[in-house]
């Protein structure tokens, strides 16, 4: 090990430059806690990778509270309407006028990440791009280490008081957990989406959820010129299996364009296959290693909770780390896992409800599938007519 690697020390090593890692880094930097963010990808990729774009009201308040919301307040768009389409017709739900009266802010995640990264670097923060975290060692001590591999393939090592694993479900933080130290709860929902990003203006002024006998279709505006679509498809299908013409024809059919107006078509610039899964680790701490974001728990994208949970967890963890490192108070760190898991399981419950609401029995027609399809139809009817259910939906759809 070289002298430079030996001297790579800090108070907190943050793994991953996504929303969780960058919010955490900014909040630690703000309070004077020395930290470094290690990110496997290069900066250009980090600032352009498209992810979710719906920020809950509470997420916006967290970012505002810490001076991190300038970009989203200037360029984000308030949104509060869902439109559901099915064989029984369509109905619109203004969830911003229900429940606690809160809305989403539509702001593409890559723009949020760019804002957070720019702010962090401008305030003197350190991000090691092109640096892959290989393993977290000695997490059961008060001097954990992170072994890394640089873009040139050279090994390195960081020593810290704490490590924050914000590097996703396949990252080094999860891989480094000793067998038996955590319990994993996992659910494969048996649903697969073809996720699409199209250079096409939004086709409706709402989030569109289409329930069709051929499968679910979803419409989510990102900007005035970019729209995200989802198509339920067969498990195992390659992302490039469908031509653009077939994609648009299928979207048009499932979203009932002939009845409610044609879709604005455009070039599909990005596509990927998503198997809807959920998982949670308990606890979210092993010694000096803490998990946040997708490393803590994966929520299916059906309810737009992932980035919002990540920001919330980052704020909770940042406050706890500051209390411990600057004031010798470890109560926040001791309570971190239980606090975050309460939010995670609430989000998981709503996500599961949404999956059952939107997806039928794709490609099957036995008695059991027909029964569940009828239940789904009943749920949609209840959501259309029941004010109490609408209030519940609004509170959980926007809330974290």
Residue, then its C-alpha position, 0 to 999 in steps of 0.5 A: x500500500x502506498x503512502x497516499x493510500x495509507x493517508x486516505x482517512x476521513x470521518x465518514x466515507x459515503x458510498x454512492x453519488x445518488x440522491x442519498x449519498x449526495x444529500x448526506x454529503x451536503x448535510x455533513x459538509x454543511x455541519x463541518x463533518x469531514x467526508x468523502x463520496x466514492x462513486x464507481x461511475x464517471x461524473x458525466x454518467x452520474x449527471x445524465x443517468x435517468x431515474x425517477x422524477x417525482x419528489x414528494x412535498x416532504x422531500x422538497x421541504x427537506x431540500x429547502x430546509x438545507x438550501x438544496x432546492x434552488x434548482x427544483x424550485x426554479x425548474x420543477x413543475x407542481x403536479x397533483x392529478x392522476x388519470x386512470x383508464x380501463x375498460x370501465x372508462x376513465x376518471x381523474x383524481x386530483x390528489x392535491x385537493x384531497x388528504x393533506x392537500x400536498x402535491x408532487x414536484x416533477x423534477x428529473x432525478x438527473x437534474x437533482x443529482x447535478x444540483x446536489x453534486x454542484x453544491x457539494x463540490x462548490x462547498x469543498x466536498x470531495x467526490x472520487x469518481x471512477x472509484x469502485x468500492x470493493x469491500x467494507x472491512x472491520x465494520x464491527x470496530x470503530x475504525x472501518x475501512x473501505x477497499x477501493x479500485x481506481x479507474x486505473x485498476x490500482x487498489x486503495x483504502x479509506x479509513x473512517x469512523x463511519x461508512x454510509x452505504x448509499x450504493x444500491x442493492x448490489x453495492x459493496x455495502x450490502x455485499x460486505x454484511x456478514x452472513x446472519x448479521x441482517x435479515x432480508x425480506x424479499x418479494x418478486x411481484x411477478x410483474x415486468x415493465x419495459x421502461x421507456x424514455x421518449x423525445x415526445x411531449x406529454x400526451x396528457x396533463x396527468x400521470x396516466x395509469x392504463x389498465x388493459x387486458x393486454x397489460x398495464x401502460x403508464x405515462x409520466x411527464x418529465x419535461x415539456x419535451x420528454x415523457x416516460x412510459x411503461x409497458x407491462x411485458x413478459x418476464x425475460x424479454x430483452x429491452x430491444x425486443x420490440x420495435x419503436x412502431x410496436x411500442x407506440x402501437x401498444x401504448x396507443x392501444x392500452x392507453x385507449x388513444x382511439x377513445x381519449x386522444x392519440x399519443x404524441x409520438x417521438x423517438x425512444x431514446x432510452x429503454x430498459x426492462x424492470x422486474x418489479x421487486x421489493x426487498x428490505x434489510x433489517x437492521x440498517x446498521x452493522x457496527x459502523x456501517x449504515x445503509x440508506x437508499x436502495x441499499x436499505x430497501x428496494x421499493x418497486x417503482x409503482x409508487x414513486x417512493x425510492x428517491x423520496x425515501x433516500x432523501x429522508x434517510x439521508x437527513x436522518x442519518x446526517x443528523x445522527x452522525x453530526x450528533x455523534x461526531x461533534x457532540x458525543x451523542x450516539x442516541x440518533x445512530x442507535x435509533x436510525x434503523x428503527x426510524x427508517x424502517x417504519x417509513x420503508x415498510x409504510x412505503x412498501x405497503x402502499x407500493x404493494x397496493x398499487x401493484x395489485x391495483x394496476x396489474x392483471x393476470x398477464x397472459x393467463x386466464x385461469x379461474x384464479x387469475x380471473x378472480x384477481x382481475x375482478x378484484x382489481x376492477x373492484x378496487x378501481x371502482x372503489x377508488x373512483x367512488x369512495x371519498x375516504x379511499x381517495x383521501x387515503x390514496x392521496x395521503x400515501x401517494x404523496x407522503x413518505 
